[in-house]
Amino acid sequence: MPMKLDVLLSCMHQQDDKLVRASRLVGDVVVINQCDREDYREYPTATGTARMFSTRQRGLTKSRNMAIGQSAADICLLCDDDEQFVSGYEEKILSAYDQLPRADVIIFKITNRQPSFPDKVRRLRFPLTMKVSSCQISFRRQSLLTAGIRFDELLGAGTGNGAEEELKFLTDCEKSGLQIWYVPVEIASVAQEASTWFSGFTEAFFENRGATTRYILGPAMAGAYAVYYALAKRPLYAGSLTTGQALRATFRGIRENRIGAQAQQMKTWEYSK
């Protein structure tokens, strides 16, 4: 039986299927529309159906998890509201999974982004997974369900904790024994627009990086990465902060371990219910 693909589109304040059409989506789509209403609508696409679930919930990772829960497809692909898909993207994605039957997660290529990896099929492990963006990520839905993996709702846009939710997701996949592969096939382009969470290389940005990397990688590796990042990215932030300021802010985030404390509070609350 042929595999089926769902594109999991996260968006906000949509009234109709205009975004689905603008994204050039032609098959099955699960749309999580965070807005000010609760309802469900369906829209036909060229070869499938776009199912839009509108919700008052907020947070990108909550949106991702809701989409996974509403999908029944074999393969899922993450999608944001600033993408345009290439012709034949469905066949390219499903073909990659046919050719890599042991792959649980496949990372694809984005047309207008500088490639992070050489143009060859290869297995990815940490730290190479740190170079992956969410719009490149696809996965076998059953692999996630079996491993009990979801997106961490303490990370991502809307949480106040910064990004890195894709790194946490891929790290959780790797820790669970799932295989992550890279296939250099272009599936979409991404608009070069302002980020919904990035507002510049401020001290708050570096403090959030310290908090997220401590939460995902642990204190020792987060500290080593802080030094690497501050030196490697210096040309990008030199007009805003000194290297010392960037490092102090990052280590402040590592030391305070804010997200780790939030996770512990959630565990305590769940245990006490």
N, C-alpha and C positions, 0 to 999 in steps of 0.2 A: 504494500500500500504506500503511495507516495507521501513523503513528508509534507507537512503544512507549515507555513511561516506566518507569524503575526508580527507586525511592526508595532512597538509599544511607544506611542507618542504622548509625551508630557507637554502640557500647554496651560495657558490661563486665559480666562475671560473670552472664550469663543462662543459665538452665537449660532454657527452653522458649520458646514464642511469646507469653508473657504481655505483654511489652513491645510487641510488634507490635499486639496487640489493644488495649492501653491507648492506643496512639498513634492508633487508629482508621484504620489503614492497610488498604486494601481491595484493592489491586492487587498488582503485582510489587514485591518488596522484596529488596535485597541487604543482609543483616545481617552486619556484622563484629563479632564478639563476642570482645573481648579478655578472656581468662580463664586458667585453668590447665590447659587441655586443647587438643588439636588434633583437631577432627572436623568433620563436615558433616551438616547435617540440613535437611529441608524441611518446611514447614508450609503448608497451604492457607489462602488468604485468600478474601474474598468473590468476587473476580474474577481472582485470580492466585495467585502462589506466593511465599512468603517463604523465601529460601535463606539459611541461617545458616552462616557460616564461623567456627568457633571457633579462636582462635589464642593462642599464648603471647606473641606480639609485643605491645609496648606503644608508645603514642604516638598521638595523635589523627590527625595527618597521615599516619602510616603506615596507619592504619585507612581514611582516605579514599582513599588510593592503592590499597590492596588492593581496596576496593569498586569503584573505577573499572575495575581489571583484571578483576574477576569479572563485570562487567556486559556485556551484549550489546545493551542498549537504545539507541534513538536519542537519547532525552533522559534526563538524570539530575538528580535533586534531592537536595541534601545534607539530612541529617536527624540530629538529636541525640536523646538519650534522654529529653528533657523536653518533647516536642511532642505536640500533639493536632491532627489534621488535620480540616478542615471537609469537609462533604459535597460531593462533586463535584470534589474537588481535582484529580483526574487530567484531567478534561475541561477545567478552567480552565487548567492548565499547557499541555496539548497545543494548545489553542485559541490561546494566546498565541504559540506558535511557528508555528502555521499563519498567523497574521496578521502575523508579523514574520519572514519567511523569511530575512532577512539577519542576524538576531540569532544570535550564537553563545552568549551568556550572557544569561539573563533573571533579574532580581532581582524578587522578589515581595514582597507586603505581609504583615506578621504582625499578626494580629487585635488582640492586646492590647499592642502596642508603639506608642509615639508615632511616627508616620510621619516619616521623615527627608527625604522629598521631597514636593512638591505632588502632588495626585491627578491626574496626567496621564501618559500614555505618553511617555517621553523617553529619549534616549540618555545614558548615563553615562560620564563620563571623570574622571580624576584632577583635582581632589582630592575630587570627590563620592563616589568609590568608597570613601573612608575612612569613610563613614557606614554601610556595608553590614555586616550580620552574616551569619555562615556559613549560618544556617538559612533565609536568603532566597535562596540561590544555586542556580540550576539552569543546565544547560549542554547543548549538543549534544556528545555523547561523541566523535563523529568529529572535531569541530573541535579538541578537546584532543589527540587522538591525532595528527592531522596536524601540529599546532604543536609537539608534544613537550612539552606542559605537564602538570605534576603538582603536587601540594601539596608545599611545601618541608618536608622532614622535620627541619630544624633549628629549626622554629617550632611553636608550639602546645602544648596540654596534654601533659604527660609528658616534655617536652624540657628543662625547667628554664630555658628562654629566654623564657618568657611567651607571649603570644598574637600577634596580627597576622597569622596564617597566611592569613586570607581577603584581607587587603590585599595580601600578597605574590602570592597567586594571581591576583587581579584585575589587579594591576600587570603581572604576566607576560603575562596575556591581552591587555591593552592594548598592551604593547610588541610583541607578536606580530601585531598588526593585527586581533585579534578584536573584534567589536562587542558591547558590553555595553549592555543596555537595562533600563529599569525599567518594570514594568507594575503599576499599583496595584490588584491583585486579591488578596484575602485568601485564603491557602491553609491557614494553621495558626495556632494560638496556642502560646505558649511559657510554661512554668511559671516563676514568679518565685522561683527557688530559688537557694541559694548556688552561686557558681561553683566549678568544680573547680580553677581556677588562680588566681583573684583572692582575696587574703587581706588586702586593705586597701591604703590609699594610704601604703605604706611607702617607705623609701628604695630598697629592693630593687625595688619596683614601678616607680619612676621610672628606676632604672638599667636595668632590662629594656626599658623604653620607648625609652630612648636607644639601646640596643644594637639593638633590632629596627628602629627607624626609620632608623638609620644603614645597616643591612644592606639595607633595602628602597629607601630614598630617596636615599642618599648623604649625606655629611657636611654639606654646605651646607643642603640642604632639611631635614634632620633637626634642625639647629640652629635654623632659623627656626620649625619646628613645635614645638620644645621650648619656646620663648618663648611662642608662641600658646597651647599647651596649659596651661602653668603659670598663665597669666593667666586664660584662659577657664574652667578647671576649679577655680579657687581655692576657690569655695564648697564644693566636694565634699571637698577634702582639708585645709581650713584647720584642722580640729580635730586633725590628725595632724602636719602639717609646715608650716613657713613656706614662702613662695614661694622664698626663697633656697635652702633645703634641697632643695626639689623640683628646682630648676634645676641645682644642683650635682650632684645624683645623676644627673639625666638626661644632663648633659654628661659626667659620668664614664663612663656607658655608651657615649656617642657616641665619646669619645676612646679608650677601651679596645678598641672594635670587636671584642668577643669572638666574635660570631657570624660575622663576616667571616673571622676567623682560623680558626674551625672549618670553614667552607666551603672555605678554601684548603687546609687539612689533608686534607679529603676528596678534593679534586681531585688533590693530590699522591699520595695513596694509590691512587686509581683509575688514575692515570697509571703508577704503578710496578708495578701488577699484571702 
